[in-house]
Amino acid sequence: MTHDFELRLISAIQPVRHFFLAQVLEFAMTSGLMEALDDTPESKPGDLAARLRMDAGRLTGLLRYLAAEGVVTDPEDRPALTAKGREFLAFRPWYELLIGGYGATLLELPQVMADRGAFASRNGTMVGRGSCGISRYDAIPLVRRLLATLPAPPDAVVDLGCGDGTFLLDLCADGTRGVGADPDPGNIEGARHAAAARGLDRTVEFVVATAEDYMAGVSGRDGAPCFLTAFSLQEVLEQQGREATAEVVRKAITCAPGARLAIVEVDHRPLDPGVTRHGLGLAYYNPYYLLHQITEQRLERRAFWEGLIEEAGGVVDACLTTDAGVDSTGLELGFLVRAAGA
């Protein structure tokens, strides 16, 4: 063997290295290890193990691994996060979504690639947590900008597909009434705890329901609500079809005078060089597109969503995208919709 073989080997197995690192980082975040290392850098490994209910010997091995990757210093005595480690922790929601939520999804590729009627599974609670965490940087500011175009603040915000509830709670932090609906009981349990912790449990309520089931039970409402579907119409579309998706939109904008619907979705442009050669495109949207191809969700282009809104009797009052300092791809789209003639 030549020295060239070793160099080729090192280059070729970098994805394996990053696979292991992503899995370990997500565990270290979810278990509380990284926060403990950041908060109490003077703790001994044995003390950390007792605090986190881990085996001390195995924790030391994990710390050694993270030290080799530049995430932790002094793994044997007084481990602490490095600046690199703190940077990973700052972007925790992306790990919660892609690794915690979809970490096991790709293991099901052999089954789903052979059968168009099969879908890979996911951890709905972690998907909700990660998605809501990411939204604090992109989708929540986007929705706030959409709501700012309304002639008056909405009387209530109804989040269909609310995840862990933090998206809605952030929007309702000023005392606006809110309702969150999500089909995952784990998400709703977490959302109720979060509302109580923030003192918002009297103004924001959460129910276990799909978007279409919740809207099927909506009759008249007092005032002018603004409904919100952030990355949830893509699920209705794949699971129930176009007609059911249009019905959710139609019901939201016609259930009460002045009702509005804020829609957040991702433009599906997998062959666009602006996506495939973009840094965030490769790091985030490329895996995001793949995961949505094999799970029970369906991404579509901007023109599709505009056509569906029109089909549902809606008019787009505003269409915005994310702040370029957060996401310059322009793939995340926010629509503010009202009924035609309203």
N, C-alpha and C positions, 0 to 999 in steps of 0.2 A: 504493500500500500504506500502511496505517496502522501506527502504533507497536504497535497491538494484535496485528497479524500476527506481528511479531517475538517478542512475549511468548508467543503461542500456539505458535509454532515451537519456541522454547526448551523449553517445557514438554513438547511432544509428542515431542521426540527425546531426552529424558532416558534412555529405555531403551537407545537406541543408544550414548549416552555410557557407560552402565554396562556394556553388553556389551563395549565396547572395554576398559574399565578392568579388568573381571574377567579377560579373556583376558591382558592384559599383566601383571597381578599374578600370575596363576598361572605364567606363564613366568618372571617375575622370581624367584619362589620356587623353582620346580623347577630352574632353571639355577644357583641359588646366588647370584644377584645381590643379593637383599635381605639375605641373611645376610652377604655381603661388605660391603655398605654399613653394616650394623649393627656388624660386628666391626672394620672398618678404615675409619672415617669420614675419615681423613686421606689416603686414596689418591686419586691423580689418575685421571681417566677412562681415560687411556691405560694406566695400570698395571692398573686393573680389567679392561680389555679383554684385556690380555695374560694375566692370571691366569685369566680365564673363557673364553679362546679365542674372543673375539668381535671383530668389526670395530669399531675405535675410533670411527669416524664414526657408525656406526649405533647404537652404545651411547650416544653423546652425545645423539642424537635421542631415544632411549628415555628417557634421564634427564630431558631437557627436558619430555617428555610427562608423566612422573611428577611433576615439580616443579610443573607447572600444576595437577595434581590434589592437590597438598599432601602427596604421599607422600615426596618427596625435597627436600632443600635444596641450593643451590649446585651445579647440575648441570654447570657449565662448568669448575669448578676442583677443589673437594674435596667431592664429593657425599656426603651422609649421609642416613639415614632420619630422618624426623620422628617425633613421637609417634604421629601418625596412621598412618604407615608401619609402625611397630613393632606397632601394634594389629592391622593387617592380618596381619602375619607371625605373631602369636600365634594366629590362627585359620586357619593354613595348611591343616589337614586338610580343611576344608570346601571350599576351592578345589581341592585335589587330587581330592576326590571328584566335585564337581559340574562343574568346568571341565576338569580333567585327565582324569577318568574318562568324563564324558559330554559334553564340549565339542563333539564332532563328531556326537553322537547326533541332535540336532534337525535337522541337515542332511538326514537321511533321512526326515523327516516326509512329503514327497510320496509316497514309496513305501509306507511303513507305514500311512498313513491310508487308502490305497486297498485294502489287502489285509490282512485279519485274520490270515492265516497268515504274514505277514512280520513280522520283528522288527528293530528298530534295533540297531546294534552299539554296543559300548562298549569302552573300554580297561580290560581286566580288572585289569592290574597297578596302574593308578592308582586304580581303584575300591577294590581291596584295601588299598592304602596309605592312601587317604583315610578309608575306613571304619574301619580299625584306629586311625588317629589320632584320629578323632572319639570312638571308643569309650573312650578313656582318660578322657573327661569324663563319659560317660553309661553305656554298656553294661558296661564293666569294673567300675565300682563297683556297678552293679546285679547283675552275676553274683556278685561277692564277697559281697554281702548274701544272695543265694540260697544260696551254698555255706555260709555261716555258719549256716544253718538245719539243715544235715545233722547227724545224731547224731555223726559222726566225719568228719575230713577225707578226701576221696577218695584212693584209692591212685594214681590217674592222672586227668588231664584230657585228653580227646580232642576236639579242636576240628575239627568237620566244616565246611569252608568257612573256613579259617583266614586267608585274605587274605595279608598280608605277614608274618604270624606274630607280630607284636608284641603282639596281644591275648593270645595263649596264653603268650608269654614273660613278659608282665607277671603273669599269673596264676600262673606257675610259678617266679617269681623266688625263692621260698623253698625251692626244691629239689624241689618236687613233680614227679613224672614227667609228661611230656606227649607227645602225638602230635598233629600238625597235618596235615590233608589238604585239598588245594585242587586244582581242575582246571587252574589257570593255572600253567604252568611258571615264568613270571617271578616270580610270587608266592612259589613254593617256593624258587627260587634266592635271592631276597632274604631269605626267612625263615631259611634255613640260614646265610647270612652273618651275620644279626642274632644268631642263637643262638651262633655262634662268637665274635662280638664281645663278647657278654655272659658268655661262659664257661659257657653252658648247653647246648652241643651234645652233651654226654654224657647229659643227662637229658631233653632234648626233641628229638624227631626229626620230620622233615617228609617227606611223601610226596605225589606228584602223583596225585590221585584225586578223583572226585566223592564227595559224601556217600553216595549210594546204592551206588556201586561199593565204597567202603571198607567200608560196613556189610555188604555181601554177602559179604565175605571174613572177617568177624569170627566166630569160633566161641566158645570159652570164654576167659576172661581171668582171670589171677590177681587176687585182691582185688576191691574194689568200685570200678569206674571211674565217673567222671561225664563223660558225653558233653556236648558243647556245640554248639548250632547257633545262631549269631548272624547273623540276616538271611540264612540259607542255605536254610531250608525253603521260603521264598517262591520260590526258583529251582527246587527239586525239584518244587514244586506246579505251576508253569507248564510246565516242560519234560517232566515224567514223569507228572503227574496226581496226584489225591488218593490213590489206592490205594498208589502208590509212596511218597508222602510218609508215609502212615500206617505203611508197612512200615519205613521208617527209624526212626520213633519206636518202634515195637514192638520192633525188633531191639535198639535202644539200651537199653531198660529191662528186657529179658529175657535179654540175652546172658550175664549173670553175676549171682549173688546179690548183692543190695545195690546194683546198678547204678542210676544216676540219669541224667536228661537235663535239662539247662538249655536252655531255648528263649528266644531273644530275637527278637521280631518287632515290627512297627509296626502299630498299629490303623489300619484304613483308614476314615476318616470325612471324605470330601471335601466333604460337604454340611453338616457341622456348623459353625455360626457360631463355636463355640469354637475351631475350627481356622482357618477362613477369615478371621476378624477378629483373630486372635492375631498378634502381631509375628513370632514364630518360625514360626507357621503360614504366613504370607505369604513370609517370607524363606527358609525351608527346606522345610517340608512340602509346600507347594503345588507347587514344581518337582519335589520328590521323588516325589509322587504321579503327576505327569505322566510322568516318566521311567520309572516302573514300569508305566505303562499301555502304553508302546510298546516296551519291551525285554522280554527273555524272563524276566520275573519277575512274580509275582502277589501283591499285597497282599490281605489279608482282615481281617475284623473279629475282635474278641476272641472272640465267640461261636463263630465258625467254628473257631478254633484249639482252643478248649475241646472242641468236638464231635469234632474229629479226634483229639485226645488220648484221649478216651473210647473212640472207635472202635478205637484202637490198643491198647486194654486198659490205658490209663494212668490215673493219679490225680494231680491237681495238689495238691502239698503246700504250695506257696506261689506267689502271683502278686504281683509288685511292679512299680513303675514308677520312673522316674528321680527324682533329687533335684530338687525344684522350683526350686532356685537355679540349676540347669543347664538344665532343660527343664520348664516348668510345664504343658505341654499334656497330660501323662499319656498320650501316644500310644505311647511305647515300653514294651512289656510284657515282663516276664521271668517265665517259668513254670519251676518245679522239679517234675519229673515222676518218678514211680516206677510200677512195675507194680502193678496192683490186687492186693491180698492180700499184697504183699511187706512 
